[in-house]
Amino acid sequence: MLVTSAGTVLFVHVNSYQLWVYKPAGTYQPAWQPTITTYPANCVVGGTYTVTGTQFNGFTQGAAFGDDAQSATNYPLVQITNNATGHKFFARTHDHSTMAVATGNLVTLTSFDILPTSAGTEFGDSTMVVIANGIPSKPVGIIVEQ
């Protein structure tokens, strides 16, 4: 099982070509959302940046299926959406200040790399969210530059 960035759960059965997707009814509680407190307003493609906030690691380590499979999702994802095209891109996150879950009001941080244009990242006015366990923060405005 894998919790996706959209909040669905992907289930793959061992020794099978079948996949199942579970889409929960309803939505998350607003109190569960990660919050962004500091972030770079301007980013250059290929650069490394830091974002700080709360609840970047969500409330759970992920999904488990007996003793067969476990998939951790207690790490922050950084997603950038280009305002002009609506295209979404994921930055590479690393060097998290913690991997603990349910950190409450503790301010945590993660570093992220804006991937080169060969990976598809588009320039211009954009929004950025941090996603933990499929729950996105409120978006913040950034500018992605060459």
Secondary structure in CASP SS format (residue, H / E / C, confidence):
PFRMAT SS
TARGET T0000
AUTHOR 0000-0000-0000
METHOD secondary structure of the structure
MODEL  1
M C 1.00
L E 1.00
V E 1.00
T C 1.00
S C 1.00
A C 1.00
G C 1.00
T C 1.00
V E 1.00
L E 1.00
F E 1.00
V E 1.00
H C 1.00
V C 1.00
N C 1.00
S C 1.00
Y C 1.00
Q C 1.00
L E 1.00
W E 1.00
V E 1.00
Y E 1.00
K C 1.00
P C 1.00
A C 1.00
G C 1.00
T C 1.00
Y C 1.00
Q C 1.00
P H 1.00
A H 1.00
W H 1.00
Q C 1.00
P C 1.00
T E 1.00
I E 1.00
T E 1.00
T E 1.00
Y C 1.00
P C 1.00
A C 1.00
N E 1.00
C E 1.00
V E 1.00
V C 1.00
G C 1.00
G C 1.00
T E 1.00
Y E 1.00
T E 1.00
V E 1.00
T E 1.00
G E 1.00
T E 1.00
Q C 1.00
F C 1.00
N C 1.00
G C 1.00
F C 1.00
T C 1.00
Q C 1.00
G E 1.00
A E 1.00
A E 1.00
F E 1.00
G C 1.00
D C 1.00
D C 1.00
A E 1.00
Q E 1.00
S E 1.00
A E 1.00
T C 1.00
N C 1.00
Y C 1.00
P C 1.00
L E 1.00
V E 1.00
Q E 1.00
I E 1.00
T E 1.00
N E 1.00
N C 1.00
A C 1.00
T C 1.00
G C 1.00
H C 1.00
K E 1.00
F E 1.00
F E 1.00
A E 1.00
R E 1.00
T E 1.00
H E 1.00
D C 1.00
H C 1.00
S C 1.00
T C 1.00
M C 1.00
A C 1.00
V C 1.00
A C 1.00
T C 1.00
G C 1.00
N C 1.00
L C 1.00
V E 1.00
T E 1.00
L E 1.00
T E 1.00
S E 1.00
F E 1.00
D E 1.00
I C 1.00
L C 1.00
P C 1.00
T H 1.00
S H 1.00
A H 1.00
G C 1.00
T C 1.00
E C 1.00
F C 1.00
G E 1.00
D E 1.00
S E 1.00
T E 1.00
M E 1.00
V E 1.00
V E 1.00
I E 1.00
A E 1.00
N C 1.00
G C 1.00
I E 1.00
P E 1.00
S C 1.00
K C 1.00
P C 1.00
V E 1.00
G E 1.00
I E 1.00
I E 1.00
V E 1.00
E E 1.00
Q C 1.00
END
